């Protein structure tokens, strides 16, 4: 029966697979709604559906994982329960497709044509496992349960990538490309719809219990974090840009064939995607989504200046639309929304840096204020008072793990600074991170060692230096830095090959260039944000899942 159902799945058309994905999303949301009344029953139902899909529908389970990854909490399924749900699905997928692991562990697999990026992931897993197993010898401590969870997660993501790679090596590669992009689109459309309700129709959103409370006009979707949501939106924007390029100017002697209505729709959706990213007010995501097309333009300049100018122009337009929405916010949209009674904002948990007073601030100054450039709050843990018992702090469940690494109150101090690098204390994190790396340059401080190191250096347990190079080099020493450098070199080669190769098929052109554009944009964000490619993050699933489907570098599209 299982084989019969799998054969039926293989024969599904694109519309049929899209219908399956919509049905799975509806089932997931129905279980989340059920969780408002019967939370345990809802979790059991979700678990049963995920295991059943992974057993009966091998390809649909991969697409389901992509589709629900950005959903980090909805109705009766909380932000704390979603990691368990994703772990259940990705572990089920790995168990169902154990043959991929069996083949990967063979010696001859080292010399096959599978993605070099997956081989680099294997190298990192080997180093991480080595550090985890004998970490006590290096760091005089036993690595924590969180380190074990991260290691298992990365192993499962690696297995997921191998399974996707095997699917895309077969004759149904283009069908998988279309289905994967459909899963990304459904996920992001749902995210944007929740955003629109949460921000502009907050009374309806609160009545539907979509959000626990209003957090401002920064769009956060169902992820509870605008910066994280923006990085998911980058994927959709990357595919849209790749589709626009293929439709208007890109391959062979001219653009690939598509109707005028499709071209207009692509332009409108690309503009909407740029506005959505701008609505998150995520500075790193804007940097990545602008820098990746400009990077492609540099490579294309020697091959085709027309395509290079088109790529660079696309980056400028996307940035302009995103900043345009920021200008609308800076013009007073947030105050207007509040004054109309559409929102009742709760008191902020963290103090905001004092804004520079100006009688007539220009648009640039208002934009800088809206994006919180050169604004920072120095955070430290208050030392215990002699003779007084330290009272354990009550941490809201939606706060990150970093705030659970200590007891006692947090002291805040507004920092006045001119440099953009001080935004979000990044200058302090980078300066202290470089010193920590310098002192542990050979073997690093070990996985998960940043909290302890920053507690000693900055009196606050920051869990990341907000720079992937420092994070990999300082955390894993020379081995980690070498693996990350090799990964960046190979990924840049994949990006270059994707833009210099001509594809006769529209689907392949859009998927390949969209996937590498997404990866390139996230790589740029890692200069100012935590690492994503080698970390326990939902974005890691999308990054490796989409990159694993790439054909060998330089291969022509069919």
C-alpha positions as CSV (number, residue, x, y, z in Angstrom):
1,X,0.0,0.0,0.0
2,X,2.8,2.4,0.9
3,X,4.5,1.8,-2.5
4,X,1.1,2.3,-4.3
5,X,0.5,5.7,-2.5
6,X,4.1,6.8,-3.3
7,X,3.6,5.9,-7.0
8,X,0.3,7.9,-7.0
9,X,2.2,10.9,-5.5
10,X,4.8,10.7,-8.3
11,X,2.1,10.9,-10.9
12,X,0.5,14.1,-9.5
13,X,0.5,17.1,-11.7
14,X,1.7,20.5,-10.5
15,X,-1.8,21.5,-9.7
16,X,-2.4,18.3,-7.9
17,X,0.8,18.7,-5.7
18,X,-0.2,22.3,-5.0
19,X,-3.6,21.0,-3.9
20,X,-1.9,18.5,-1.6
21,X,0.2,21.3,0.0
22,X,-2.8,23.5,0.5
23,X,-4.7,20.6,2.1
24,X,-1.7,19.8,4.4
25,X,-1.5,23.5,5.5
26,X,-5.2,23.6,6.2
27,X,-4.9,20.4,8.3
28,X,-2.0,21.9,10.3
29,X,-3.9,25.1,10.9
30,X,-7.0,23.1,11.9
31,X,-4.9,21.3,14.5
32,X,-3.6,24.6,15.7
33,X,-7.1,25.9,16.1
34,X,-8.1,22.7,17.9
35,X,-5.2,23.4,20.3
36,X,-7.0,26.4,21.7
37,X,-9.5,24.0,23.3
38,X,-7.7,20.7,23.5
39,X,-3.9,21.4,23.4
40,X,-2.7,17.8,24.0
41,X,-5.1,16.3,21.5
42,X,-4.0,18.9,18.9
43,X,-0.3,18.0,19.4
44,X,-1.1,14.3,19.1
45,X,-3.0,15.0,15.9
46,X,-0.2,17.0,14.5
47,X,2.3,14.3,15.4
48,X,0.2,11.6,13.8
49,X,-0.3,13.7,10.6
50,X,3.5,14.4,10.3
51,X,4.5,10.8,10.8
52,X,1.8,9.6,8.4
53,X,2.8,12.0,5.7
54,X,6.5,11.1,6.1
55,X,5.7,7.4,5.6
56,X,3.0,7.6,2.9
57,X,4.1,10.7,0.9
58,X,7.9,10.9,0.7
59,X,8.1,14.0,-1.5
60,X,5.2,15.8,0.1
61,X,6.9,15.4,3.5
62,X,9.9,17.3,2.3
63,X,7.7,20.1,0.9
64,X,5.6,20.1,4.2
65,X,8.8,20.7,6.2
66,X,9.7,23.6,4.0
67,X,6.1,25.0,4.2
68,X,5.7,25.0,8.0
69,X,9.3,25.9,9.0
70,X,8.6,29.7,9.2
71,X,5.5,29.1,11.3
72,X,6.8,29.5,14.8
73,X,3.6,29.7,16.7
74,X,-0.1,30.0,15.7
75,X,-3.3,29.6,17.8
76,X,-2.9,26.5,20.1
77,X,0.6,25.6,18.9
78,X,3.0,27.8,20.8
79,X,6.5,29.0,19.9
80,X,7.9,26.5,22.4
81,X,6.1,23.5,20.8
82,X,7.0,24.2,17.1
83,X,10.7,23.1,17.5
84,X,9.4,19.8,18.8
85,X,7.0,19.5,15.8
86,X,9.7,20.3,13.3
87,X,12.1,17.9,15.0
88,X,9.5,15.1,14.8
89,X,9.0,15.7,11.1
90,X,12.6,16.0,10.1
91,X,13.6,12.9,12.1
92,X,10.7,10.9,10.5
93,X,11.9,12.0,7.1
94,X,15.5,10.8,7.9
95,X,14.2,7.5,9.2
96,X,12.0,6.9,6.2
97,X,14.9,7.7,3.8
98,X,17.6,5.9,5.7
99,X,19.0,4.7,2.4
100,X,20.4,8.2,1.8
101,X,22.5,7.8,5.0
102,X,23.6,4.3,4.1
103,X,24.8,5.5,0.7
104,X,26.5,8.6,2.1
105,X,28.6,6.5,4.5
106,X,30.1,4.4,1.7
107,X,33.7,5.3,0.7
108,X,32.8,5.7,-3.0
109,X,30.3,8.4,-2.1
110,X,33.3,10.8,-1.4
111,X,34.1,10.8,-5.1
112,X,30.5,11.0,-6.5
113,X,28.9,14.1,-8.1
114,X,26.8,15.1,-5.2
115,X,27.0,18.7,-4.0
116,X,30.3,19.7,-2.6
117,X,28.3,21.9,-0.1
118,X,26.8,18.8,1.5
119,X,30.3,17.3,1.8
120,X,31.4,20.4,3.6
121,X,28.5,20.0,6.0
122,X,29.7,16.5,6.7
123,X,33.2,17.9,7.5
124,X,31.6,20.4,10.0
125,X,29.5,17.6,11.6
126,X,32.7,15.6,12.1
127,X,34.5,18.5,13.8
128,X,31.4,19.3,15.9
129,X,31.1,15.6,17.0
130,X,34.8,15.5,17.8
131,X,34.5,18.6,20.0
132,X,31.3,17.2,21.6
133,X,32.7,13.8,22.5
134,X,36.0,14.9,24.0
135,X,35.1,18.5,24.8
136,X,35.9,18.0,28.4
137,X,39.6,17.6,27.6
138,X,39.7,20.9,25.7
139,X,37.4,23.1,27.7
140,X,37.4,21.5,31.2
141,X,33.6,21.1,30.9
142,X,31.0,18.7,29.5
143,X,29.1,20.2,26.7
144,X,25.4,20.8,27.4
145,X,22.2,19.3,26.3
146,X,21.6,22.2,24.0
147,X,24.9,21.3,22.2
148,X,23.6,17.8,21.7
149,X,20.3,19.1,20.4
150,X,22.1,21.3,17.9
151,X,24.3,18.4,16.8
152,X,21.3,16.2,16.2
153,X,19.5,19.0,14.4
154,X,22.4,19.5,12.0
155,X,22.7,15.8,11.3
156,X,19.0,15.7,10.5
157,X,19.3,18.8,8.2
158,X,22.2,17.2,6.5
159,X,20.1,14.1,5.9
160,X,17.2,16.2,4.6
161,X,19.6,17.9,2.2
162,X,20.9,14.5,0.9
163,X,17.3,13.3,0.4
164,X,16.4,16.5,-1.6
165,X,19.6,16.1,-3.6
166,X,18.6,12.5,-4.5
167,X,15.1,13.6,-5.6
168,X,16.5,16.3,-7.8
169,X,19.0,13.9,-9.4
170,X,16.1,12.0,-11.1
171,X,13.8,12.8,-14.0
172,X,11.3,14.7,-11.9
173,X,13.8,17.5,-10.9
174,X,11.8,20.3,-12.5
175,X,8.5,19.1,-10.9
176,X,10.3,19.2,-7.5
177,X,11.6,22.7,-8.3
178,X,8.0,23.9,-9.0
179,X,6.6,22.2,-5.9
180,X,9.4,23.6,-3.6
181,X,8.7,27.1,-4.9
182,X,5.0,26.6,-4.4
183,X,5.7,25.5,-0.7
184,X,7.8,28.7,-0.2
185,X,5.1,30.8,-1.7
186,X,2.3,29.3,0.4
187,X,4.3,29.8,3.6
188,X,5.2,33.4,2.9
189,X,1.7,34.4,1.7
190,X,0.3,33.0,4.9
191,X,3.0,35.0,6.9
192,X,2.1,38.2,5.1
193,X,-1.6,37.7,5.6
194,X,-1.0,37.3,9.4
195,X,1.1,40.4,9.3
196,X,-1.6,42.5,7.7
197,X,-4.2,41.4,10.2
198,X,-1.8,41.8,13.2
199,X,-0.7,45.3,12.3
200,X,-3.6,47.0,10.5
201,X,-6.5,45.0,11.9
202,X,-5.2,44.3,15.4
203,X,-8.6,44.0,17.0
204,X,-9.6,41.2,14.6
205,X,-6.2,39.6,15.1
206,X,-6.6,39.6,18.9
207,X,-10.1,38.3,18.6
208,X,-8.9,35.5,16.4
209,X,-6.0,35.0,18.9
210,X,-3.4,35.2,16.1
211,X,-1.1,37.3,18.3
212,X,-0.9,37.5,22.1
213,X,-0.3,41.3,22.1
214,X,0.7,44.0,19.7
215,X,4.5,44.5,19.2
216,X,4.5,47.5,16.9
217,X,4.3,48.1,13.2
218,X,7.4,46.0,12.4
219,X,5.9,43.0,10.6
220,X,6.9,39.7,12.3
221,X,4.5,37.3,10.8
222,X,4.1,34.0,12.7
223,X,7.7,34.0,13.8
224,X,7.5,36.5,16.6
225,X,10.7,38.1,15.4
226,X,10.8,40.7,12.5
227,X,14.5,40.0,11.7
228,X,13.8,36.3,11.4
229,X,10.7,36.8,9.3
230,X,12.6,39.1,6.9
231,X,15.2,36.3,6.2
232,X,12.3,34.0,5.2
233,X,10.9,36.8,3.0
234,X,14.3,37.1,1.3
235,X,13.8,33.6,-0.2
236,X,10.5,34.6,-1.9
237,X,12.0,37.8,-3.1
238,X,15.0,35.9,-4.5
239,X,12.8,33.6,-6.5
240,X,10.7,36.5,-7.8
241,X,13.8,38.4,-8.9
242,X,15.1,35.3,-10.7
243,X,11.7,35.0,-12.4
244,X,11.8,38.7,-13.5
245,X,15.3,38.3,-14.9
246,X,14.4,35.2,-16.8
247,X,11.2,36.7,-18.2
248,X,12.7,40.0,-19.3
249,X,16.4,39.8,-20.2
250,X,18.3,36.8,-19.1
251,X,19.1,33.6,-21.0
252,X,20.5,32.8,-24.5
253,X,19.6,35.3,-27.2
254,X,16.8,36.8,-25.2
255,X,14.3,36.3,-22.4
256,X,12.5,33.0,-21.8
257,X,9.0,32.8,-23.1
258,X,6.1,33.8,-20.9
259,X,3.0,35.9,-21.4
260,X,2.6,39.6,-20.8
261,X,0.2,38.9,-17.9
262,X,2.8,36.8,-16.1
263,X,5.4,39.5,-16.6
264,X,3.1,42.1,-15.0
265,X,2.2,39.8,-12.2
266,X,5.9,39.1,-11.5
267,X,6.7,42.8,-11.3
268,X,3.8,43.5,-8.9
269,X,4.7,40.6,-6.7
270,X,8.4,41.6,-6.6
271,X,7.3,45.1,-5.6
272,X,5.1,43.7,-2.8
273,X,8.0,41.5,-1.6
274,X,10.3,44.4,-1.4
275,X,7.7,46.4,0.6
276,X,7.2,43.4,2.9
277,X,10.9,43.2,3.6
278,X,11.0,46.9,4.2
279,X,8.1,46.6,6.6
280,X,10.1,44.3,8.9
281,X,12.7,47.1,9.3
282,X,15.4,44.5,9.2
283,X,18.6,46.3,8.4
284,X,20.6,43.1,7.8
285,X,18.0,41.7,5.4
286,X,17.9,44.9,3.4
287,X,21.7,44.7,3.2
288,X,21.6,41.1,2.0
289,X,18.8,41.5,-0.5
290,X,20.6,44.5,-2.0
291,X,24.1,43.1,-1.9
292,X,23.3,39.7,-3.5
293,X,22.1,41.1,-6.9
294,X,25.0,43.6,-6.9
295,X,27.4,40.7,-6.4
296,X,25.8,39.0,-9.4
297,X,26.1,42.2,-11.4
298,X,29.9,42.2,-10.7
299,X,30.3,38.7,-12.1
300,X,28.1,39.5,-15.1
301,X,29.8,42.7,-16.1
302,X,32.5,40.9,-18.2
303,X,29.9,38.5,-19.8
304,X,26.9,40.8,-20.5
305,X,26.8,44.4,-19.4
306,X,23.1,44.5,-20.2
307,X,22.3,41.7,-17.8
308,X,24.7,43.2,-15.2
309,X,22.9,46.6,-15.4
310,X,19.5,44.9,-15.1
311,X,20.7,43.0,-12.0
312,X,22.1,46.1,-10.4
313,X,19.0,48.1,-11.3
314,X,16.8,45.4,-9.7
315,X,18.8,45.8,-6.4
316,X,18.3,49.5,-6.5
317,X,14.6,49.3,-7.1
318,X,14.1,46.7,-4.3
319,X,16.1,48.9,-1.9
320,X,14.1,52.0,-3.0
321,X,10.7,50.3,-2.4
322,X,11.8,48.9,1.0
323,X,13.1,52.3,2.1
324,X,10.0,53.9,0.7
325,X,7.9,52.0,3.1
326,X,10.3,52.9,5.9
327,X,9.8,56.6,4.8
328,X,6.0,56.1,5.2
329,X,6.6,54.8,8.7
330,X,9.0,57.6,9.4
331,X,6.3,60.0,8.2
332,X,4.0,59.1,11.1
333,X,2.1,56.0,10.1
334,X,2.8,54.3,13.4
335,X,1.4,57.3,15.4
336,X,-1.6,57.5,13.1
337,X,-2.4,53.8,13.6
338,X,-2.1,54.2,17.4
339,X,-4.2,57.4,17.4
340,X,-7.0,55.8,15.5
341,X,-7.3,53.2,18.3
342,X,-6.4,50.3,16.1
343,X,-3.6,49.3,18.5
344,X,-3.1,49.5,22.3
345,X,0.6,49.0,22.6
346,X,2.0,47.4,25.7
347,X,4.9,49.1,27.5
348,X,8.2,48.2,25.9
349,X,10.3,45.7,27.8
350,X,13.6,47.2,26.8
351,X,14.4,50.9,27.0
352,X,14.9,52.7,23.7
353,X,18.0,54.8,23.0
354,X,17.3,58.5,23.2
355,X,16.7,60.0,19.8
356,X,18.7,63.0,18.8
357,X,16.5,66.1,19.1
358,X,16.1,68.2,16.0
359,X,13.6,71.0,15.3
360,X,13.2,70.0,11.6
361,X,14.6,66.5,11.1
362,X,15.0,65.6,7.4
363,X,13.8,62.4,5.8
364,X,17.2,60.7,6.2
365,X,17.2,61.5,9.9
366,X,13.7,60.1,10.3
367,X,14.6,57.0,8.4
368,X,17.7,56.5,10.6
369,X,15.5,56.8,13.7
370,X,13.0,54.4,12.3
371,X,15.6,51.8,11.5
372,X,17.3,52.6,14.8
373,X,20.7,53.3,13.3
374,X,23.4,54.3,15.7
375,X,21.1,53.6,18.6
376,X,22.1,51.2,21.3
377,X,21.4,50.1,24.9
378,X,24.2,48.6,26.9
379,X,23.0,45.6,28.9
380,X,24.7,44.1,31.9
381,X,23.6,41.8,34.7
382,X,23.4,43.6,38.1
383,X,25.9,42.1,40.6
384,X,24.4,40.4,43.6
385,X,24.1,42.5,46.7
386,X,26.0,41.2,49.7
387,X,23.8,39.8,52.4
388,X,20.7,39.5,50.2
389,X,19.4,36.4,48.6
390,X,19.4,36.4,44.9
391,X,15.8,36.3,43.7
392,X,15.1,34.2,40.6
393,X,13.8,36.3,37.7
394,X,10.5,35.4,36.0
395,X,11.3,35.2,32.2
396,X,8.4,35.5,29.7
397,X,8.1,32.3,27.7
398,X,8.5,34.2,24.4
399,X,12.0,35.5,25.3
400,X,15.0,33.8,23.8
401,X,17.2,31.3,25.6
402,X,19.9,33.9,26.2
403,X,17.7,35.5,28.9
404,X,17.6,32.2,30.8
405,X,21.3,31.9,31.4
406,X,21.4,34.0,34.5
407,X,19.4,35.2,37.5
408,X,19.1,38.7,38.7
409,X,18.0,42.0,37.2
410,X,19.3,43.5,34.0
411,X,20.8,47.0,34.1
412,X,20.3,49.2,31.0
413,X,22.4,52.2,29.9
414,X,21.6,54.3,26.9
415,X,24.7,54.6,24.6
416,X,25.3,57.8,22.6
417,X,27.3,57.0,19.5
418,X,27.8,58.1,15.9
419,X,29.0,55.0,14.2
420,X,26.5,52.6,12.5
421,X,28.4,49.7,13.9
422,X,27.3,50.4,17.4
423,X,23.7,49.6,16.4
424,X,22.5,46.8,18.7
425,X,25.8,46.8,20.6
426,X,27.6,45.2,17.7
427,X,30.7,47.2,18.2
428,X,31.0,45.8,21.8
429,X,30.2,42.2,20.6
430,X,32.8,42.3,17.8
431,X,35.5,43.9,19.9
432,X,35.1,41.5,22.7
433,X,34.6,38.6,20.3
434,X,37.8,39.3,18.5
435,X,39.7,39.3,21.8
436,X,38.1,36.0,22.8
437,X,39.0,34.5,19.4
438,X,42.6,35.8,19.7
439,X,43.0,34.1,23.1
440,X,41.5,30.8,21.7
441,X,42.7,30.9,18.1
442,X,43.7,27.2,17.8
443,X,40.7,25.2,19.1
444,X,38.2,27.9,20.0
445,X,36.0,28.2,23.0
446,X,33.8,25.3,22.0
447,X,30.2,25.0,20.9
448,X,27.9,27.1,23.0
449,X,30.8,28.8,24.8
450,X,29.9,32.3,23.9
451,X,27.5,32.9,26.8
452,X,30.1,32.1,29.4
453,X,32.8,34.0,27.5
454,X,30.7,37.2,27.1
455,X,29.6,37.0,30.7
456,X,33.2,37.3,31.7
457,X,34.0,40.0,29.1
458,X,30.8,42.1,29.0
459,X,28.9,41.0,32.1
460,X,26.1,39.8,30.0
461,X,25.6,36.3,28.5
462,X,25.3,37.2,24.8
463,X,25.0,33.9,22.9
464,X,26.5,35.1,19.6
465,X,29.0,37.8,18.4
466,X,26.6,38.7,15.5
467,X,29.3,37.9,13.0
468,X,29.6,34.4,11.4
469,X,33.4,34.6,10.9
470,X,34.0,35.4,14.6
471,X,31.4,32.9,15.6
472,X,32.9,30.0,13.6
473,X,36.6,31.0,14.2
474,X,36.1,31.8,17.9
475,X,33.8,28.8,18.6
476,X,35.7,26.1,16.7
477,X,39.2,27.6,16.2
478,X,41.2,26.9,13.1
479,X,39.1,23.8,12.0
480,X,35.9,25.8,12.1
481,X,37.4,28.8,10.4
482,X,38.8,26.6,7.6
483,X,35.5,24.8,7.0
484,X,33.6,28.1,6.9
485,X,36.1,29.6,4.5
486,X,35.9,26.6,2.2
487,X,32.1,26.8,2.4
488,X,32.0,30.5,1.4
489,X,34.4,29.8,-1.5
490,X,32.3,27.0,-2.8
491,X,29.1,28.8,-2.3
492,X,30.4,31.8,-4.2
493,X,31.4,29.5,-7.0
494,X,27.9,28.1,-7.1
495,X,26.4,31.6,-7.3
496,X,28.8,32.6,-10.1
497,X,28.0,29.4,-12.1
498,X,24.3,29.9,-11.7
499,X,24.4,33.4,-13.2
500,X,26.9,32.6,-15.9
501,X,25.1,29.4,-17.1
502,X,22.3,29.6,-19.7
503,X,19.2,27.6,-19.0
504,X,16.7,26.7,-21.6
505,X,14.0,25.9,-19.1
506,X,12.2,28.7,-17.2
507,X,11.6,26.6,-14.0
508,X,15.3,25.6,-13.7
509,X,16.5,29.1,-14.3
510,X,14.2,30.5,-11.6
511,X,14.9,27.9,-9.0
512,X,18.7,27.7,-9.4
513,X,19.2,31.4,-9.5
514,X,16.6,32.1,-6.8
515,X,18.2,29.5,-4.4
516,X,21.7,30.8,-4.8
517,X,20.5,34.4,-4.5
518,X,18.8,33.5,-1.3
519,X,21.9,31.8,0.0
520,X,24.1,34.8,-1.1
521,X,21.8,37.2,0.7
522,X,21.9,35.2,3.9
523,X,25.7,35.0,3.6
524,X,25.9,38.8,3.5
525,X,23.6,39.1,6.6
526,X,26.0,36.8,8.5
527,X,28.5,39.7,8.5
528,X,26.3,41.5,11.0
529,X,24.0,38.7,12.3
530,X,24.4,35.3,13.8
531,X,25.5,32.4,11.7
532,X,22.7,30.5,9.9
533,X,24.3,27.8,7.7
534,X,25.9,25.9,10.6
535,X,23.5,26.7,13.5
536,X,20.3,25.4,15.0
537,X,17.9,27.8,13.2
538,X,14.8,27.3,11.1
539,X,16.5,29.2,8.3
540,X,19.1,26.4,8.2
541,X,16.4,24.0,6.9
542,X,15.5,26.3,4.0
543,X,19.1,27.1,3.2
544,X,20.3,23.6,2.9
545,X,17.0,22.2,1.5
546,X,17.0,24.7,-1.4
547,X,20.7,24.5,-2.1
548,X,20.7,20.7,-2.1
549,X,18.4,20.8,-5.2
550,X,21.0,22.6,-7.3
551,X,22.3,20.7,-10.4
552,X,26.1,20.3,-10.8
553,X,27.8,23.6,-11.5
554,X,27.7,24.5,-15.2
555,X,25.0,22.0,-16.1
556,X,22.6,23.2,-18.8
557,X,18.9,23.3,-18.1
558,X,16.8,20.8,-20.1
